Amino acid sequence: MIGKWDLFSAGSLMGKSTIDTILENHVVEENFVEFPPEPFLGRNWITYDAEINKWNMTMVDNQGNHSFFIGSWKEDKMVFERFFKNKKGEDRIQRLTYYNINANAFDWAFDASFDNGQSWKTYYNVHYARKLK
């Protein structure tokens, strides 16, 4: 997944991303931008925690949001989840899934559950296509 990517939603170019390693290859960093009408900028940092055999992702953006997800491989998908309470104190789960992963493309989905994982609503489906020089 290391490289430069064009991001597509419903077949239309909607952004770009660069994924690389930093800090002596101990951290995977993604820098992404979604195009106008209003640019959305974000960064993700992913590290592996050998003590719990899980991956940790910290996500921040230009709107002041900060989220922490814990993930693992489930079959051929990398799935990250975040459990939290909304402003009303209600339990929520957000899920990020990387799937259809190959050398030149992969897909990413952002879902949320309002009933403790019994059902899910998909908010984003993004296709990453490797930029060819």
N, C-alpha and C positions, 0 to 999 in steps of 0.2 A: 504494500500500500504506500510505500515511500515514493514520492514523485509529485508531479504537477498534474492537476486534474481540472477538466471542465465539468460543471455541474448542470444537470438537466432535470427538469420537472415537467411531466406530461409532454416530453419530447422537445421542449424549448430550453435553450440555454438560459440559465438563471443565476450563474455565479462561477466562481473559480476557487480552487483550494490548492495549497501546497502542504505536503506532509513530509516531515523529515525527522531525523533523530537529533537530539541534543544531549548535553551533559554526559559525554563519553558513551553515547548510545544507550543510556539508561532511561531516557524519556522520549516518547514519540510526541511530536508537536504538530498540530494542524493549525494553519492560518487560513481562514476562509472569508469570502465576501459574497454576499448575495447582491445582485444588481438592483438599481432603482426600480420602482419609484423612490424608495428611500433605502440607501445602502445599509445592509446589516452586516456588521463585521464581528468575527468571533475567533477565539482560540480555544483549542483543546489540548490538554496535556494528559498522556496516558502512561502509567507506570505499572509494573508487575509487583505484587506483594507475595513473595514466596511463602511467608508464614501462614497465610490463609488461602494460598493458591487461587487468588483472584486478581483481576485487573482493576485499577482505579483510574477514573477519568474526572478531571476538573475542567469545567466548561465556563468561559466568561465571554461577555459580548459588550458591544458599544452602547447598550441600553442599561448597563449597570447590573445585569443578571449574573449570578454565580451559582453553579450547580455542581454537585458531587455525585458521581455514579459508581457503582461497583458492578463488575462484569466477569463473565467467563464464556468459554466456548461451549455451545450447546449444539451438538452434531457439527454441521459445517457453517454455523453462524456464530458471530461474536455478539453477545447480548449484554447490554449494560442496563441496570435499573436503579432508580432513585425513589425511595420511600419518604414521604413528607406530609405535612399538614398544610392545607391551603389557609388563606386569611380567615376563613370561617371556622377553622379547627377541624376540618374534615380530612380523613385519610385519603391520600392520592398516591399513585405510582406512575412514574414516567419511565418509558423504555426506549432505548436506542438499539437498533439492530443493524449490523453489517452482514450482508449476505450476497450470494452469487459472486463470490470473490474469485477473481482470476488476475493474471498479470496486467491486463489492460483495462479492467473495469470492475466495479462492484456497486452494489445498491445499499442504500441507507434509509431506514424508516424511523420516524419519531412517533410513538404512540403514548396514550395515557389511559389509565383505568381509574374509574370512579367507584368501583365496587370490589376493591381488594383483588384485582386480577381476574375476576370472573368474565369480564368482557373488556374489549379495548377499542379505542377510537384512534384512527390514524390521522395525524395532522400533517405530516410531510412524508413524501416518498421522493428520494433524490437518487439519480443515477450518476455515478462518477465515471467519466471516460478519460483515460490517460491522454494528456497532451502529447502530441507527436511533434517534436522540435519545432 
